[in-house]
Amino acid sequence: MTGKSEALKVLFVGINGFDLAYTRVRCYNFAGLLQSCGCGTGVFTFQEEYFPGSDPDYTLNLKDPVKVRLTLSALKKLWSEKRTLFYVQKAHYHAAAPFLLSRFGRNSYILDYDDWDLDRSPFFDSDIINRMVFKGISSAGITANLASHAAACVVSTEPLRELLMKYNDRVFIVPTVADTDRFKPEPGSRKGGKVTFVWTGMVWGRVMFDNVMFVVDCFRSVHESCRDTELLIAGQGWWFGRMKEEIEKKYEGLPVVVRDWVPPDDMPSFLHQADVGLMPLLPDTENEDWMRCKCPTKLFEFMAMAMPTVSSDFGEVRRVIRDGEDGFLAGDKVAFIEKMKLLATDRNLRERVGARAREVAVARYSLNAQRGPLCDIVRAAAAK
């Protein structure tokens, strides 16, 4: 835990480490914003404290005896933080210690809820333990209890605000934004020649595998008529290896470059290679709510790079993009291909839309844009 001593101290409590956007932005970057407002801050994550260097999925899939041991260790560690305001990022089992300390009257907390996790939050497997700790059993019921007892709730999208407003009338939207001081265009990095499309992300399951294969299939159609193009893919996840095998087998000869995970600090320079960002959002039945509520952080990063984008006309993206002005929306596969072709063949259009996208990212979806609102939310919660 790091930070300076101030009248108001905020300790961010997360489950996973810096490599994950929800921790990097909503713990570490938000802590930096609060420091600039005069707050003392710290970050405490279970992965970094107890399992440094481990895969993020490891922290999410522990057995109850380990979760209980970690909760007791966290209680011991956080007990000394009396009167510190906890900023609990995600409603998972790691929220147990802050929630219990709140019940003991030692601390209050803000619940930060950035994804629809009602059907997948890893609390305790035992109903008895969940009832003892969280006063609930189901994932939805425990999330409702965490939200209702919070001094305030911070969410990343409008659908999530509507969800938590059922349990707490102090719910505020702060998107999972981009650091536009790092994600920014580099003069001369795009010198013409091939037009490079890019997709980045976690291929964690079948639905994300299908989304990436949708992108590759769209690109194949684009490349048939726009030969001076290529597709760049970077990511990781349980299905990433299967994705690479499928691309090699089914799309042999297509100029698709697949790269393993790019560290967060290297992502801006990696994106300098690309001209157009792609963000498909094609949910299956199981993940429709999750995808509808998802904050499009990758889209903000593409926009901050002054990169035009093609996105599915679904979920929160349609609240961000004005079609044809600061990006493009596509309602189906035909439209996705057409708009990719449009950008592949018109450099002036790419530059104009990209420049406007950068303006919007800086004005609305940057850390600097969210500094004032976040500081106001935290101070009001601390005073409650």
C-alpha positions in Angstrom: 0.0 0.0 0.0 1.3 3.4 -1.0 0.2 7.0 -0.7 0.6 10.1 1.4 -1.0 10.9 4.7 -4.0 13.3 4.3 -7.1 14.3 6.2 -9.0 12.1 3.9 -7.5 8.7 2.9 -9.0 6.4 0.3 -7.8 2.8 0.0 -8.7 1.1 -3.2 -9.4 -2.6 -2.6 -9.3 -4.8 -5.8 -9.2 -8.4 -6.7 -6.7 -8.5 -9.6 -3.6 -6.6 -10.5 -2.4 -3.8 -12.7 -2.5 -5.7 -16.0 -6.3 -5.8 -15.9 -8.0 -2.6 -17.1 -10.6 -2.6 -14.3 -7.8 -2.5 -11.7 -5.3 -0.3 -13.7 -7.9 2.4 -14.5 -10.4 2.1 -11.6 -7.8 1.6 -8.8 -4.4 2.9 -9.8 -5.5 5.7 -12.2 -8.4 6.7 -10.0 -6.1 6.8 -7.0 -3.8 9.2 -8.9 -6.8 11.5 -9.7 -7.7 11.6 -6.0 -4.1 12.4 -5.0 -4.2 15.3 -7.4 -7.3 16.5 -5.4 -5.5 16.4 -2.1 -6.5 12.9 -0.9 -4.2 10.3 0.5 -4.5 7.1 -1.4 -3.4 3.5 -1.5 -4.1 0.4 -3.6 -4.4 -3.1 -2.1 -5.2 -6.0 -4.5 -5.5 -9.6 -3.6 -3.6 -10.8 -6.6 -0.6 -8.5 -6.0 -0.6 -9.0 -2.2 -1.1 -12.8 -2.1 -0.3 -14.3 -5.5 2.1 -11.9 -7.3 2.8 -13.0 -10.9 -0.1 -15.4 -11.0 -2.7 -15.6 -13.8 -5.8 -13.4 -13.0 -8.1 -16.4 -13.4 -6.3 -18.0 -10.5 -7.4 -15.3 -8.1 -11.0 -15.7 -9.3 -11.2 -19.5 -8.9 -10.0 -20.2 -5.4 -11.6 -22.7 -3.1 -13.5 -21.5 0.1 -10.7 -22.4 2.6 -8.3 -20.2 0.7 -10.9 -17.4 0.3 -11.6 -17.5 4.1 -7.8 -17.4 4.9 -7.4 -14.4 2.6 -10.4 -12.6 4.1 -9.0 -13.1 7.6 -5.6 -11.8 6.4 -7.2 -8.8 4.7 -9.2 -8.1 7.9 -6.0 -8.0 9.9 -4.4 -5.7 7.4 -7.3 -3.3 7.0 -8.1 -3.2 10.7 -5.4 -0.5 11.2 -7.1 1.6 8.5 -9.7 3.0 10.8 -11.7 5.9 9.3 -10.1 5.3 5.9 -12.7 5.2 3.1 -12.5 2.0 1.2 -13.1 2.0 -2.5 -14.1 -1.5 -3.3 -13.6 -2.3 -6.9 -16.0 -5.1 -8.0 -18.4 -7.1 -5.9 -16.5 -10.4 -5.4 -15.3 -12.3 -2.4 -12.5 -9.8 -1.8 -15.2 -7.3 -0.7 -15.8 -9.4 2.5 -13.2 -7.6 4.7 -14.3 -4.0 3.8 -18.0 -5.1 4.2 -17.4 -6.6 7.6 -15.4 -3.6 8.8 -18.3 -1.4 7.7 -20.7 -3.6 9.7 -18.4 -3.2 12.7 -18.7 0.6 12.3 -15.0 1.1 11.6 -15.1 2.2 8.0 -17.4 3.2 5.2 -16.9 2.2 1.6 -17.7 3.0 -2.0 -18.7 0.2 -4.2 -17.3 0.4 -7.7 -19.2 -1.8 -10.1 -17.8 -1.8 -13.7 -19.3 -5.0 -15.2 -22.6 -6.9 -15.1 -21.4 -9.7 -12.9 -24.7 -10.8 -11.2 -24.5 -14.3 -12.6 -20.8 -14.8 -12.3 -19.4 -13.0 -9.3 -17.0 -15.3 -7.3 -18.2 -15.0 -3.7 -18.0 -18.0 -1.4 -19.2 -21.4 -2.6 -20.8 -22.1 0.8 -24.2 -20.6 1.4 -23.5 -20.6 5.1 -20.3 -18.5 4.7 -22.0 -16.1 2.3 -24.9 -15.6 4.8 -22.5 -15.0 7.7 -20.3 -12.6 5.8 -22.5 -10.9 3.3 -26.0 -11.5 4.8 -27.0 -13.1 1.5 -26.7 -16.3 -0.6 -27.1 -15.6 -4.3 -24.7 -13.5 -6.3 -27.5 -11.0 -7.1 -28.6 -10.8 -3.4 -25.0 -10.2 -2.1 -24.4 -7.5 -4.7 -27.6 -5.8 -3.7 -26.5 -5.9 0.0 -23.0 -4.5 -0.9 -24.7 -1.7 -2.9 -27.3 -0.8 -0.3 -24.7 -0.5 2.5 -22.3 1.6 0.5 -21.8 5.3 1.1 -22.0 5.6 -2.7 -21.8 3.5 -5.8 -19.7 4.3 -8.8 -20.5 2.5 -12.1 -19.1 2.6 -15.6 -22.2 2.7 -17.7 -25.8 3.8 -17.7 -27.4 0.3 -17.5 -25.3 -0.4 -14.4 -26.5 2.8 -12.9 -30.1 1.8 -13.5 -29.3 -1.6 -11.8 -27.8 -0.3 -8.6 -30.3 2.6 -8.3 -32.7 -0.1 -7.1 -30.5 -0.5 -3.9 -28.9 2.9 -3.4 -29.9 6.4 -4.5 -26.3 7.6 -4.6 -25.1 6.0 -7.8 -22.7 7.8 -10.2 -21.3 7.1 -13.6 -17.5 7.3 -14.1 -16.5 5.4 -17.2 -13.4 3.2 -17.4 -11.6 5.9 -19.4 -8.3 6.2 -21.3 -5.1 8.0 -20.2 -5.0 10.5 -23.1 -1.6 11.7 -22.0 -0.3 8.3 -22.9 -2.7 7.2 -25.6 -2.1 9.9 -28.2 -1.1 10.0 -31.8 2.5 10.1 -32.7 3.3 12.4 -35.7 4.7 10.5 -38.6 3.8 7.0 -37.2 1.2 6.5 -40.0 3.1 6.9 -43.2 0.7 5.5 -45.7 1.1 2.2 -47.4 -0.9 -0.6 -45.9 -4.0 0.2 -43.9 -3.9 -1.7 -40.7 -7.0 -2.7 -38.8 -6.6 -3.7 -35.1 -8.4 -5.7 -32.4 -7.1 -6.2 -28.9 -8.5 -7.9 -25.9 -9.1 -11.0 -23.8 -10.4 -14.1 -25.6 -11.7 -15.7 -22.3 -14.5 -17.8 -23.7 -16.5 -18.9 -26.7 -18.3 -15.6 -27.1 -15.1 -13.6 -27.4 -13.7 -16.3 -29.7 -16.7 -15.8 -32.0 -16.3 -12.0 -31.9 -12.7 -12.2 -33.0 -13.6 -14.7 -35.8 -16.3 -12.3 -36.9 -13.6 -9.6 -37.3 -11.3 -11.9 -39.2 -14.1 -13.0 -41.5 -15.1 -9.3 -42.1 -11.5 -8.5 -42.9 -11.3 -11.3 -45.4 -14.2 -9.7 -47.3 -12.4 -6.3 -47.1 -9.1 -7.7 -48.3 -10.6 -9.2 -51.4 -11.3 -5.7 -52.8 -8.8 -3.7 -50.8 -5.5 -5.6 -51.1 -3.3 -3.1 -49.4 -4.7 -4.0 -45.9 -3.7 -6.1 -43.0 -5.3 -7.1 -39.6 -3.4 -7.0 -36.3 -4.7 -8.9 -33.3 -3.2 -8.9 -29.8 -4.5 -10.6 -26.7 -4.6 -13.5 -24.3 -7.1 -15.8 -22.6 -8.3 -19.4 -22.4 -9.5 -19.4 -26.0 -6.6 -17.4 -27.5 -4.6 -20.4 -28.5 -7.7 -22.0 -30.2 -8.3 -18.7 -31.9 -4.7 -18.7 -33.4 -5.1 -22.3 -34.6 -8.5 -21.4 -36.3 -7.0 -18.4 -38.1 -4.0 -20.4 -39.3 -6.2 -23.3 -40.5 -9.2 -21.4 -42.0 -7.6 -18.2 -43.2 -4.2 -19.3 -44.6 -2.6 -16.6 -46.7 -4.7 -13.8 -45.3 -2.5 -11.0 -43.9 -3.4 -11.4 -40.2 -0.7 -10.8 -37.6 -1.5 -12.4 -34.2 0.6 -11.2 -31.3 0.3 -12.4 -27.7 -0.5 -10.1 -24.8 0.9 -6.6 -25.0 1.8 -5.2 -21.5 -0.3 -2.1 -20.6 2.7 0.2 -20.7 3.5 -0.9 -24.3 0.0 -0.6 -25.6 0.2 3.0 -26.9 3.3 2.3 -29.0 1.7 -1.0 -30.2 -1.4 1.0 -31.4 0.8 3.4 -33.3 1.1 0.6 -35.9 -2.6 0.7 -36.6 -5.0 2.9 -38.6 -8.5 1.7 -37.7 -9.7 0.2 -34.5 -12.4 -2.6 -34.5 -14.8 -3.3 -31.7 -17.4 -6.0 -32.4 -20.0 -6.6 -29.7 -21.9 -9.8 -30.7 -23.4 -11.4 -27.5 -24.7 -14.8 -27.1 -27.7 -15.4 -24.8 -25.6 -16.0 -21.7 -23.5 -12.9 -22.1 -26.0 -10.4 -23.5 -26.4 -8.4 -20.2 -22.7 -8.5 -19.6 -21.9 -7.1 -23.1 -24.8 -4.6 -23.0 -23.4 -3.1 -19.8 -19.8 -3.3 -20.8 -17.8 0.0 -20.8 -15.8 0.2 -24.1 -12.4 1.1 -22.7 -10.6 -0.3 -25.8 -12.8 2.1 -27.9 -11.7 5.1 -25.7 -8.0 4.1 -26.2 -8.5 3.8 -30.0 -10.2 7.2 -30.0 -7.5 8.8 -27.9 -5.0 7.6 -30.5 -6.9 9.6 -33.1 -7.9 6.4 -34.7 -11.3 6.0 -36.5 -13.2 2.9 -35.4 -15.9 0.5 -36.6 -18.0 -0.9 -33.8 -21.2 -2.9 -33.4 -24.3 -0.7 -32.9 -24.9 -2.3 -29.5 -24.7 -1.4 -25.8 -22.8 1.5 -24.4 -21.0 2.1 -27.7 -24.1 3.7 -29.2 -24.0 6.3 -26.5 -20.4 7.1 -27.3 -20.1 7.1 -31.1 -21.9 9.5 -33.4 -21.9 7.5 -36.6 -19.9 9.0 -39.4 -18.6 11.9 -37.1 -16.2 10.4 -34.5 -16.5 6.7 -35.5 -18.7 4.3 -37.3 -21.5 2.0 -36.1 -22.6 -1.2 -37.8 -25.8 -2.9 -37.2 -24.9 -6.2 -39.0 -22.0 -7.9 -40.8 -22.7 -6.3 -44.1 -22.5 -2.8 -42.6 -19.4 -3.7 -40.7 -17.6 -4.8 -43.9 -18.9 -1.7 -45.8 -17.6 0.7 -43.2 -14.2 -1.1 -43.0 -13.9 -0.7 -46.8 -14.9 2.9 -46.6 -12.1 3.6 -44.2 -9.6 1.4 -46.0 -10.0 3.4 -49.2 -10.3 7.0 -47.9 -7.3 8.4 -46.0 -8.8 11.8 -45.6 -11.9 10.3 -44.0 -9.7 8.3 -41.6 -7.8 11.4 -40.6 -10.9 13.6 -40.2 -12.9 11.0 -38.2 -9.8 10.1 -36.1 -9.1 13.7 -35.2 -12.7 14.2 -34.1 -12.5 11.0 -32.1 -9.4 12.3 -30.3 -11.2 15.5 -29.4 -14.2 13.5 -27.9 -11.9 11.2 -26.0 -10.0 14.1 -24.4 -13.2 16.0 -23.5 -15.3 13.1 -22.2 -13.5 9.8 -21.8 -10.1 10.8 -20.3 -8.7 10.7 -16.8 -8.5 14.5 -16.8 -12.2 14.8 -17.7 -13.2 12.6 -14.8 -11.0 14.1 -12.1 -13.5 16.6 -10.8 -16.5 14.3 -10.8 -14.7 11.5 -9.1 -13.2 13.8 -6.4 -16.7 15.3 -5.7 -18.2 11.8 -5.4 -15.5 10.6 -3.0 -15.6 13.7 -0.8 -19.4 13.5 -0.5 -19.3 9.8 0.4 -16.7 10.5 3.1 -18.8 13.2 4.6 -21.9 11.1 4.7 
